[in-house]
Amino acid sequence: MRAGWARWWHRGEDGLLVNARVVVEAAGRASRPLMVALGVVVAVTGVFPMLQIILVSAVIGRIPVALNGDGAALRELYGGLALLAASYFVAQVAPAAQWSLGRVLGARMDVQARRDVMTAALRPPGLAHIEETAVAEASTLARESRSATFGPDDAVRGLASLLSGRVQGVIAAVVLAGFHWWAPVVLFLTFLPWDGYFRAEHRKVARSWVERTPDQARAAYFRQLGTDAAAGKEVRVFGLAEFVRDRFAAHFVAGMAPLWRERTTDSRRFLPRVLLVIVGYLVVFGALGWSFATGRESLAAVTLYLLMAGQVWRLAPSFNDLSRLAIGAAPMAAARKAVAAGNAAVGQRDGRPEVAVLSPHGAAPDGPPCREIRFEQTSFAYPGGRLVLRDLDLAIEVGRSTAIVGANGAGKTTLVKLLCGLYEPSAGRITVDGVDLRERGVGAWRGQVSAVFQDYVHYPVTVGENVAWGAGGAIDEEGVRLALAEADATELVDSLPAGLDTPLGRDFDGGVELSGGQWQKIAVARALAALHTGASVLILDEPTANLDVRSEAALFERILSVTRGQTTLLVSHRLANVRRADRIVVLSDGQVVEEGPHEDLMAINGTYAQLFQMQAARFRETTASGSTTRQAGSA
């Protein structure tokens, strides 16, 4: 995460102008009325403390005259004290109001940044943009901004403090120039080296914090390893507790040492700058003292100039405010870049995406495929990787079952992702009844597709919702129960305490955690629910990996039976489970090497036949040796 913060850190004038623009733009999008209100409060916060100084000097100037019995001066003194009390009240309330408004506005900006990142991630129809650096880093920054030292609300308050401070510094400089024009110039110039030193220290500390070193990354890993419940089993079984703790401590110390060194003050650079500031104030204060002693300036004027001289330093930004602004603005800057990447992914024009948004099942305007789905000279490579598919030619007949088999890395899952429109081919095209999938519209096409992926999602909602979501929620209880029955999950649901209304997951009251095989049946039922509400193509990518051999074989038999006459694509490593498919396609190195029914492929004694016989032989050996059926099936 910290490497992500670093990319947003140092730009322009210490990043001040860039980060200020980011915060202002984000504040305007989050709540323009709150931003305007905060602007007013910032002005009040900047002006009233200076007004208070002016009134203090005026009151002090009237005290000697009033003590001499001058009635008019006494009334002016009382009036000044009343104004001073009022300005004091406003000066005390304004910072609190500024803090509160910054907190509220920052919270809204935080929500807006997270919403923008989600929009950037979800809006494009494919997945390639999610792997882009901008979106990935923005997601991390938005997700973890609250765990950072500063968040968006700190950025707002930091910018507000910088602005009010500069208002005070400008007023102080203007007033002090009434004494001598050179007085604010001297103070400001002598303060610049001091300010430059702290800016440099600020950048060093910030970089050492945000740029995550390998040791810091390893320390974070071992910390997570020691507190993660899943890893806790092996840590305890293998006796790794002390090892994990010691490794964390060692890497943490090594990773933090540069930060601690950066925070050590260099007296050789620090002390001369302090002395220069002291000299500047001695010059100005000495001149003021001389003017008062010689009668050139009144007590009120000298008091005013002395107090204003102490505020000229506010022209330079403070260390803490710079830190709050820069680090707190990072998630908003990242979100802005992520939105730009998301817009580019959908080819935004005039504020509207060219690619259709996702359609609910049954809403596809082009209807279901009638003849075939064809990969035509299709090639694909993931960013920075080798070709996974190369010049693939494959026709998937509509209304029939097709099995895709092959060794790991053959391109089976990639083929499924392309068919679902999650990625676009690097070369070639995919057509549906002769129409390019891109012309048809990915959103419309998805209305015809239902799928179970290897890494299917465990939705932490009720059983009924888990299944109904496959149909976009457009299915009644009877349809949900039918899909569960087709997935052989009726007995499972009947055993749950609240049936269809049972929450899945232990994070909820009354929730139940399912086994891997039970979750897999729920995922299959979700995909089958989509078939009852408009989808016409069912894709199963290793849908039964968590089932034992008998349950797996039974589920495949059931799926092929209930989807007979529909377009079904099966991907599996276990060839015995797909032998009943109408057609089997063997992939190797991203190309089709064999295809046909099971019997024909066995007859030619090629790759498929050899793999099938190898798995069958291992099954017979493990069964004969008394191994469990599950072990045999996983061979």
C-alpha positions in Angstrom: 0.0 0.0 0.0 2.7 2.5 1.0 4.3 2.3 -2.5 0.9 3.6 -3.7 1.0 6.6 -1.3 4.5 7.4 -2.6 3.3 7.9 -6.2 0.9 10.6 -5.1 3.4 12.4 -2.8 5.8 14.9 -4.2 4.6 17.0 -7.1 4.8 20.7 -7.8 5.4 22.9 -4.8 5.9 20.0 -2.4 2.7 18.7 -3.9 0.9 21.6 -2.3 -0.8 23.1 -5.4 -1.6 19.7 -6.9 -3.0 18.2 -3.7 -4.9 21.4 -3.0 -6.6 21.2 -6.4 -7.4 17.5 -5.8 -9.0 18.3 -2.5 -11.0 21.3 -3.7 -12.4 19.3 -6.7 -13.3 16.3 -4.5 -14.9 18.6 -2.0 -17.0 20.3 -4.7 -18.2 16.9 -5.9 -19.0 15.6 -2.4 -21.0 18.6 -1.2 -20.8 22.1 -2.6 -22.8 23.7 0.2 -20.4 22.3 2.8 -17.4 23.4 0.8 -18.8 27.0 0.6 -19.6 27.0 4.3 -16.1 25.7 5.1 -14.6 28.5 2.9 -16.5 31.1 4.8 -15.3 29.6 8.1 -11.7 29.5 6.8 -11.9 33.2 6.1 -13.3 33.9 9.5 -10.6 31.8 11.1 -8.0 33.7 9.2 -9.3 37.2 9.8 -10.7 37.3 13.4 -7.5 36.4 15.3 -5.8 39.3 13.4 -8.8 41.6 14.2 -8.4 40.5 17.9 -4.7 41.6 17.8 -5.7 45.0 16.4 -8.4 45.4 19.1 -5.9 44.4 21.8 -3.4 47.0 20.7 -6.2 49.7 20.5 -7.4 48.8 24.0 -3.9 49.0 25.4 -3.4 52.3 23.8 -6.6 53.8 25.4 -5.8 52.5 28.9 -3.3 55.4 29.9 -5.7 58.1 28.7 -8.7 56.4 30.3 -6.9 56.2 33.7 -6.3 59.9 33.5 -10.1 60.4 33.8 -10.9 61.1 30.2 -14.6 60.1 29.9 -14.6 59.7 26.2 -11.4 57.6 26.3 -13.1 55.4 29.0 -16.1 54.9 26.9 -13.9 54.0 23.9 -12.0 51.6 26.2 -15.2 49.8 27.2 -16.4 49.7 23.6 -13.0 48.2 22.6 -13.2 45.6 25.3 -16.7 44.6 24.2 -15.5 44.3 20.6 -12.5 42.4 21.8 -14.7 40.0 23.8 -16.9 39.4 20.7 -13.9 38.9 18.4 -12.3 36.6 21.0 -15.5 34.5 21.0 -15.6 34.3 17.2 -11.9 33.5 17.0 -12.4 30.6 19.5 -15.6 29.2 17.8 -14.4 29.4 14.2 -11.5 26.8 14.5 -13.9 24.4 16.1 -16.5 24.9 13.4 -13.7 24.6 10.8 -12.6 21.3 12.4 -16.2 19.9 12.4 -17.0 21.0 8.9 -13.7 19.5 7.7 -14.6 16.2 9.4 -18.1 16.0 7.9 -16.9 17.1 4.4 -13.9 14.7 4.6 -16.2 11.8 5.5 -18.3 12.5 2.4 -15.2 12.8 0.2 -14.0 9.5 1.6 -17.3 7.9 0.6 -17.2 9.6 -2.8 -13.7 8.4 -3.5 -14.6 4.8 -2.6 -17.7 5.1 -4.8 -15.6 6.5 -7.7 -13.2 3.6 -7.4 -16.0 1.1 -7.4 -17.6 2.8 -10.4 -14.2 2.7 -12.2 -13.9 -1.0 -11.4 -17.5 -2.1 -12.1 -18.5 0.1 -15.0 -16.4 -1.4 -17.8 -17.7 -4.8 -18.9 -14.4 -6.6 -18.9 -11.7 -7.4 -16.3 -8.5 -6.1 -18.0 -8.8 -2.6 -16.6 -8.9 -4.0 -13.0 -5.4 -5.2 -13.5 -4.3 -1.7 -14.6 -2.0 -0.1 -12.0 -4.3 3.0 -11.6 -7.4 1.0 -10.7 -5.5 -1.5 -8.6 -3.7 1.1 -6.6 -6.8 3.3 -6.2 -8.7 0.3 -4.9 -6.0 -0.3 -2.3 -5.8 3.4 -1.3 -9.6 3.8 -1.0 -10.0 0.6 0.9 -7.1 1.3 3.4 -7.2 5.1 3.6 -8.7 4.8 7.1 -5.8 2.7 8.3 -3.3 5.3 7.2 -2.0 8.1 9.4 -4.2 10.7 7.7 -7.4 10.4 5.7 -9.5 12.6 3.5 -10.9 14.6 6.4 -7.4 15.3 7.5 -6.6 16.6 4.0 -9.6 19.0 4.2 -8.6 20.2 7.6 -4.9 20.5 6.6 -5.9 22.6 3.5 -8.2 24.7 5.6 -5.5 25.4 8.2 -3.0 26.2 5.4 -5.4 28.7 3.9 -6.4 30.4 7.2 -2.8 30.5 8.2 -1.8 32.3 5.0 -4.6 34.8 5.4 -3.3 35.6 8.8 0.3 35.8 7.5 -0.7 38.2 4.7 -2.7 40.5 7.1 0.2 40.5 9.5 2.7 41.4 6.8 0.5 44.2 5.5 -0.1 45.7 8.9 3.6 45.4 9.9 4.6 47.2 6.7 2.8 50.2 8.2 5.7 50.4 10.6 8.5 50.0 8.0 8.1 48.4 4.6 11.2 46.3 5.2 10.1 44.8 8.5 7.9 42.0 7.0 10.4 41.4 4.3 13.2 40.9 6.8 11.2 38.4 8.8 10.0 36.5 5.8 13.4 36.2 4.2 15.0 35.1 7.5 12.3 32.5 7.9 12.7 31.0 4.4 15.8 28.9 5.3 13.9 27.6 8.3 10.9 26.8 6.2 13.1 25.1 3.6 14.7 23.0 6.2 11.4 21.7 7.5 10.1 21.1 4.0 13.1 19.0 3.3 12.7 17.1 6.6 9.0 16.7 5.8 9.7 15.1 2.5 12.3 12.8 3.9 10.1 11.6 6.7 7.1 11.3 4.4 9.1 9.3 1.8 10.5 7.0 4.4 7.0 6.3 5.7 5.2 6.0 2.3 7.8 4.1 0.4 7.4 0.6 1.7 10.8 -1.2 1.9 11.2 -5.0 1.5 11.6 -5.3 5.2 8.4 -3.4 5.9 6.6 -5.6 3.5 7.9 -8.8 5.1 7.1 -7.5 8.6 3.5 -6.9 7.4 3.4 -10.4 6.0 4.6 -12.0 9.2 2.2 -9.9 11.2 -0.7 -11.1 9.1 0.6 -14.7 9.3 0.5 -14.5 13.1 -3.0 -13.2 13.3 -4.7 -15.0 10.4 -7.1 -17.8 11.4 -6.5 -19.8 8.2 -2.7 -19.7 8.7 -3.1 -20.3 12.4 -3.6 -24.0 11.9 -0.2 -24.7 10.2 1.6 -22.2 12.5 0.5 -24.2 15.5 0.8 -27.7 14.0 4.3 -27.0 12.7 5.4 -25.1 15.8 6.1 -21.9 13.9 4.8 -19.4 16.5 8.1 -18.3 17.9 9.7 -18.2 14.4 6.9 -16.0 13.0 7.1 -13.6 16.0 10.9 -13.3 15.8 10.8 -12.8 12.0 8.2 -10.0 12.4 10.3 -8.3 15.1 13.5 -8.5 13.0 11.9 -7.2 9.8 10.0 -4.5 11.6 13.1 -3.1 13.3 15.1 -3.3 10.0 12.3 -1.6 8.1 11.7 1.2 10.6 15.4 2.0 11.2 15.6 4.3 8.1 12.5 6.2 9.3 14.0 6.6 12.8 17.2 7.8 11.3 15.4 10.3 9.1 13.7 11.7 12.1 17.0 12.5 13.8 17.6 16.3 13.9 20.8 17.4 12.1 21.9 20.2 14.5 24.5 21.4 12.0 21.7 22.4 9.6 19.1 23.2 12.2 20.9 25.6 14.6 22.1 28.1 11.9 18.5 28.5 10.7 17.2 29.1 14.2 19.9 31.7 14.8 18.9 33.4 11.5 15.3 33.6 12.6 16.4 35.0 16.0 18.5 37.7 14.2 15.5 38.7 12.0 13.3 39.2 15.0 16.0 41.0 16.9 16.3 43.5 14.0 12.5 44.1 13.8 11.9 44.1 17.5 15.0 46.4 18.1 13.6 48.9 15.6 10.2 48.8 17.3 11.8 49.4 20.7 13.9 52.2 19.4 10.8 53.9 17.8 8.9 53.6 21.1 11.8 54.8 23.2 12.2 57.9 20.9 8.5 58.6 20.9 8.1 57.9 17.2 5.5 55.2 17.8 2.8 55.0 20.4 2.2 52.2 22.9 -0.8 51.0 20.9 1.2 51.0 17.6 4.2 49.2 19.1 1.9 46.6 20.6 0.2 46.1 17.3 3.4 45.7 15.4 4.9 43.4 17.9 1.9 41.0 17.8 1.7 41.1 14.1 5.4 40.4 13.7 4.8 37.1 15.5 2.3 36.1 12.9 4.3 36.7 9.7 5.7 33.2 9.8 2.2 31.9 8.9 2.9 32.8 5.3 4.8 29.5 5.1 2.9 26.2 5.4 3.4 24.2 8.5 4.9 20.7 8.7 1.8 19.0 10.0 -0.6 20.7 7.6 1.5 19.7 4.6 1.5 16.1 5.9 -2.2 16.0 6.4 -2.9 17.5 3.0 -0.5 15.3 1.0 -1.2 11.9 2.6 -4.9 12.6 3.0 -5.3 13.6 -0.6 -3.8 10.4 -1.9 -7.0 8.3 -2.1 -8.8 11.1 -3.8 -6.1 11.6 -6.4 -5.9 7.9 -7.0 -9.7 7.7 -7.3 -9.6 10.5 -9.9 -7.0 8.6 -12.0 -9.0 5.4 -11.6 -12.1 7.1 -12.9 -10.1 8.3 -15.9 -8.9 4.7 -16.5 -12.4 3.4 -16.2 -13.7 5.9 -18.6 -11.0 5.0 -21.1 -11.9 1.3 -20.7 -15.5 1.9 -21.8 -14.5 4.4 -24.5 -16.4 7.2 -22.9 -17.7 9.9 -25.3 -19.8 12.9 -24.4 -20.2 11.5 -20.9 -21.7 8.2 -22.1 -20.1 4.8 -22.4 -20.0 3.2 -25.9 -20.1 -0.3 -24.4 -23.5 -1.4 -23.1 -23.9 -1.9 -19.4 -24.7 -5.3 -18.0 -28.2 -6.5 -18.9 -30.3 -8.7 -16.6 -31.0 -12.2 -17.8 -33.8 -12.3 -20.4 -33.1 -8.6 -21.4 -30.7 -9.3 -24.3 -32.0 -7.5 -27.3 -30.4 -9.9 -29.8 -31.9 -13.0 -28.2 -30.2 -16.4 -27.7 -27.7 -17.8 -30.3 -29.3 -20.0 -32.9 -26.5 -21.9 -34.7 -23.0 -21.6 -33.2 -20.5 -19.7 -31.2 -17.2 -19.6 -33.0 -13.6 -18.7 -32.1 -12.0 -17.5 -35.3 -8.2 -17.4 -35.4 -8.4 -16.2 -31.8 -5.2 -15.4 -29.9 -4.9 -14.0 -26.4 -2.1 -13.0 -24.0 -2.4 -11.5 -20.5 -0.5 -8.2 -20.0 3.2 -8.9 -20.0 2.7 -12.6 -20.6 3.0 -15.2 -23.3 0.2 -16.2 -25.7 -2.2 -18.4 -23.9 -4.4 -19.0 -26.9 -2.9 -18.9 -30.4 -4.9 -18.8 -33.6 -7.6 -20.9 -32.0 -10.4 -22.1 -34.3 -13.3 -23.6 -32.4 -17.0 -23.9 -33.1 -19.4 -24.5 -30.2 -22.7 -25.9 -31.4 -25.8 -24.4 -30.0 -28.1 -26.8 -28.1 -25.4 -29.3 -27.4 -22.9 -30.0 -24.6 -19.2 -29.4 -25.3 -16.4 -30.4 -23.0 -13.0 -28.6 -22.9 -10.2 -30.7 -21.6 -6.4 -30.5 -21.5 -3.4 -30.2 -19.2 -2.9 -27.3 -16.8 -2.0 -24.1 -18.8 -3.6 -25.3 -22.0 -5.9 -22.3 -22.1 -9.2 -23.8 -20.9 -10.1 -21.1 -18.3 -8.8 -18.3 -20.6 -11.2 -19.6 -23.3 -14.1 -19.4 -20.8 -13.2 -15.8 -19.8 -13.1 -14.7 -23.4 -16.4 -16.4 -24.1 -17.9 -14.5 -21.1 -16.6 -11.2 -22.5 -14.3 -10.6 -19.5 -11.4 -10.0 -21.9 -11.1 -9.1 -25.6 -9.0 -11.3 -27.9 -5.6 -10.0 -28.6 -6.2 -11.1 -32.2 -9.0 -12.7 -34.2 -12.6 -12.6 -33.0 -15.5 -14.5 -31.3 -18.8 -14.6 -33.2 -22.3 -15.6 -32.3 -24.2 -16.7 -35.4 -21.7 -14.9 -37.5 -21.9 -11.6 -35.6 -18.8 -10.3 -33.8 -19.3 -10.4 -30.0 -18.1 -6.8 -29.8 -20.7 -5.7 -32.3 -23.4 -7.6 -30.5 -22.6 -5.9 -27.2 -21.0 -7.6 -24.2 -23.8 -6.5 -21.9 -26.4 -8.0 -24.1 -24.4 -11.2 -24.6 -24.0 -11.6 -20.9 -27.8 -11.8 -20.6 -27.5 -15.1 -22.4 -24.6 -16.5 -20.3 -24.5 -18.3 -16.9 -21.3 -19.6 -15.4 -19.7 -21.3 -12.4 -16.0 -20.4 -12.2 -13.3 -22.2 -10.3 -13.1 -19.3 -7.9 -16.8 -18.8 -7.5 -17.9 -16.4 -4.8 -19.2 -17.2 -1.3 -21.9 -14.5 -0.9 -22.5 -13.8 2.8 -26.3 -13.7 2.3 -29.1 -16.2 2.7 -29.3 -19.4 0.8 -32.3 -18.1 -1.2 -30.4 -14.9 -2.1 -27.3 -16.8 -3.1 -29.3 -18.7 -5.7 -31.6 -15.9 -6.8 -28.7 -13.6 -7.5 -27.8 -15.8 -10.4 -31.1 -14.6 -12.0 -30.5 -11.0 -11.0 -33.1 -11.5 -8.3 -35.8 -12.0 -10.9 -36.9 -15.5 -9.7 -39.5 -16.7 -7.1 -39.1 -19.2 -4.3 -40.3 -22.0 -6.5 -37.7 -21.3 -9.1 -35.0 -21.1 -6.4 -36.1 -24.5 -5.0 -36.1 -26.0 -8.6 -32.5 -24.8 -9.2 -31.4 -26.2 -5.8 -33.0 -29.6 -6.7 -31.3 -29.6 -10.0 -28.0 -29.0 -8.2 -28.7 -31.8 -5.8 -28.9 -29.4 -2.9 -32.4 -29.9 -1.6 -31.3 -32.1 1.3 -28.6 -29.6 2.2 -31.1 -26.7 2.4 -33.6 -28.8 4.4 -31.0 -29.5 7.0 -30.3 -25.8 7.6 -31.9 -24.1 10.6 -33.9 -21.5 8.6 -34.0 -23.2 5.3 -33.8 -20.8 2.4 -33.6 -17.9 4.9 -30.4 -19.2 6.6 -27.5 -16.7 6.3 -24.3 -18.3 4.9 -21.3 -17.3 6.9 -20.5 -17.0 10.6 -20.3 -13.2 10.6 -24.1 -13.1 11.0 -26.5 -14.1 13.8 -27.8 -17.6 13.0 -25.3 -17.9 10.1 -24.0 -21.3 9.0 -20.6 -21.9 7.3 -20.8 -24.6 4.6 -18.2 -27.0 3.5 -16.4 -26.6 0.2 -18.6 -29.2 -1.5 -21.8 -27.6 -0.2 -20.8 -24.2 -1.3 -20.1 -25.7 -4.8 -23.7 -27.0 -5.0 -25.0 -23.6 -4.1 -22.9 -22.0 -6.9 -24.2 -24.6 -9.4 -27.7 -23.8 -8.3 -27.1 -20.1 -8.8 -25.9 -20.8 -12.4 -28.9 -23.0 -13.1 -31.3 -20.3 -11.8 -30.1 -18.1 -14.6 -31.1 -20.7 -17.1 -34.7 -20.5 -15.8 -34.8 -16.7 -16.4 -33.5 -16.2 -19.9 -29.9 -17.4 -20.1 -29.2 -20.0 -22.8 -25.5 -20.8 -22.4 -24.2 -22.6 -19.3 -20.5 -22.6 -18.6 -19.1 -24.8 -15.9 -15.3 -24.3 -15.3 -14.2 -27.1 -12.9 -17.5 -26.8 -11.0 -17.1 -29.9 -8.8 -13.5 -29.8 -7.6 -14.6 -29.9 -3.9 -16.9 -32.9 -4.3 -15.9 -36.5 -3.8 -15.9 -38.7 -6.9 -19.3 -40.2 -6.5 -21.0 -36.9 -5.8 -19.1 -35.3 -8.6 -20.1 -37.9 -11.1 -23.7 -37.7 -10.0 -23.8 -33.9 -10.3 -22.3 -34.1 -13.8 -24.9 -36.6 -14.8 -27.6 -34.4 -13.3 -26.4 -31.2 -15.0 -26.1 -32.9 -18.4 -29.6 -34.3 -18.0 -31.3 -31.0 -16.9 -29.5 -29.0 -19.6 -30.2 -31.4 -22.4 -31.0 -29.4 -25.5 -29.2 -26.3 -24.2 -25.8 -25.0 -24.9 -23.5 -26.3 -22.2 -19.7 -25.9 -21.9 -17.9 -28.1 -19.4 -14.3 -27.7 -18.3 -12.8 -30.4 -16.2 -9.6 -32.2 -15.5 -11.4 -35.5 -14.8 -12.1 -37.0 -18.1 -14.5 -39.6 -16.8 -17.0 -36.9 -15.9 -17.2 -35.4 -19.4 -17.4 -38.6 -21.4 -21.2 -38.1 -21.8 -20.7 -34.7 -23.4 -21.9 -34.5 -27.1 -18.5 -33.3 -28.1 -15.1 -33.2 -26.4 -12.4 -30.7 -27.4 -8.8 -31.3 -26.3 -6.6 -28.1 -25.9 -2.8 -28.1 -25.9 -0.7 -25.0 -25.9 -3.6 -22.8 -26.7 -4.8 -24.8 -29.8 -7.3 -27.5 -30.5 -5.5 -30.8 -31.1 -8.4 -33.2 -31.0 -12.2 -33.0 -31.0 -15.1 -35.4 -31.2 -17.3 -37.7 -29.1 -15.7 -39.8 -26.4 -15.9 -43.0 -28.4 -14.3 -41.5 -31.5 -11.4 -39.9 -29.5 -10.8 -43.3 -27.8 -10.7 -45.0 -31.1 -7.9 -42.8 -32.6 -5.8 -43.5 -29.4 -4.5 -39.9 -29.3 -3.9 -37.5 -26.5 -7.3 -37.8 -25.1 -7.3 -41.6 -25.0 -3.9 -41.7 -23.4 -5.0 -39.2 -20.6 -8.2 -41.1 -20.1 -6.5 -44.5 -19.8 -3.9 -43.0 -17.4 -6.5 -41.6 -15.1 -8.5 -44.9 -15.3 -5.4 -46.9 -14.4 -4.6 -44.8 -11.4 -8.2 -45.0 -10.3 -8.1 -48.8 -10.5 -4.8 -48.9 -8.6 -5.9 -46.7 -5.7 -9.2 -48.6 -5.4 -7.4 -51.9 -5.4 -5.0 -50.7 -2.7 -7.9 -49.7 -0.4 -7.5 -45.9 -0.9 -10.6 -43.8 -0.5 -12.7 -43.0 -3.5 -12.0 -39.3 -3.1 -8.3 -39.9 -3.4 -8.7 -42.0 -6.5 -10.9 -39.4 -8.1 -8.4 -36.6 -7.5 -5.7 -38.3 -9.4 
